[in-house]
Amino acid sequence: MHFVISATYGPTDPTRAMLPFIFAATALQDGDQVTLMLFADAVFSAVGGAASKLVPVGPPNKFEDVVSHPNATVLACKPCLEARGLGAASLDQRIKLGGMGEFHAAAKLADARVLNF
């Protein structure tokens, strides 16, 4: 199965920001594919080193488990980055720039399930 996940929460709410990564890590452990798209304030998590500083209440930080997994693609919304004054050079090198076109392409795959956080 291919889970296509949109994330919108950023570092001001670390627990909500980490929920899509926790779900993605669980899906990856079960052998699934994951496309995780960071929209809105979630793009702040894409900045190199920022996600490791997120301390969710309760569940563990699963950012590294997801971005380093070979069955995961993590994308940051380019317009969302630009609107927040962030550039591609500031991103974790494992995260790719994308937009709604890439999210749509992943969502229309035959085995895709879309989740929103």
N, C-alpha and C positions, 0 to 999 in steps of 0.2 A: 504494500500500500504506500501511497505517496501523500504525506501530510503537507499541506500548503498553509502556512501560518502567517497571519499579519499581527504585528505588535505595534502598539502606539504609546505605551507608557515608558517614561524615562526615569532618570535617577531621583526625581523628587518623590517617587513612590517605588522604592527598590523591590518590594515584594511583588507588586503588580508587574514591574519591569522584568522580573525574573520568571514569572509564570510561563510565558511561551517557551523559554529555554528549558524549563523543567519538563514541560510536556514533550518538547522535541527530543530531549535526552532520553526520555522513557521510550518514545517511538523508535529511536535509533537503537536502543538496547534490544528491542524486539525485532530488529532487522528491517525496519521500514526506511523509506527515503524521506527526507525533509527538505522543504524549501521554506526558509524563514525570512520574511520581509519586514524590515524595520521602517516604520512610517512615523511621522510626527515627532514627538519628543523621544521616541525609542531610538532615533538616530544618534542621540548622545551616547548610547551604549556602544556604538560602533567606533568611537574615538579610541585610538590605541591606549590601552591601560585603564580606561574608564570603567568597563564592566567588572573588572576584578575588584573594584572598590565598592561595588553594590553588595550590601549585606541585607538580604531579605529576612523578614521576621518569620521564623519557623523553618521553611525549606532551605536547602543549601543552594549556593550559587552554581549554576550548571552551564554558564557561558562557555567556558573552556571545553567542556565535554562536547558541546554542539559545534563550535567553530572549528575544532580540530578533527571532527569525524569525517571520514571519506564519503559517507552517504548523505552529508548535509551541505546545502548551499545557503549561505547567509548573504542577504542583499540589503543595502541601505538605499533608501529613496533619495535620489539625487536632488530633486526639487526641495525635499524636506531639509536636506543638509544645507543647501544654498540659502533657504529662507532663515536658517538659524546661524548663518555666518560661518559654517564649517566647510572645509574643503576636503577633497579626496586625499590629499597628502596627510591629513590628520587621522585617517582611518586605520584600524587594525588591518594589516595586509591580507588577511584571510577573508575579509569581507569585500564583496563586489558592489559596485554602484549599479543601480537598477531603477526601475520605475514601474508604473502600472502595467506597461506592456509585458514585462517579465513576470509580474505577479499573475496577470491574466493567462499567459502561456502555461505557467505551472498549474493554475487552477483548472484549466480545461483538459488536462491529461485524463485519460480514461479511468485511471485508478486513483485520482486525486480526491482528497477530502479537505475542505477548507475550514480553518478555525480562525477566530478573531479574538485577540486579547487586547 
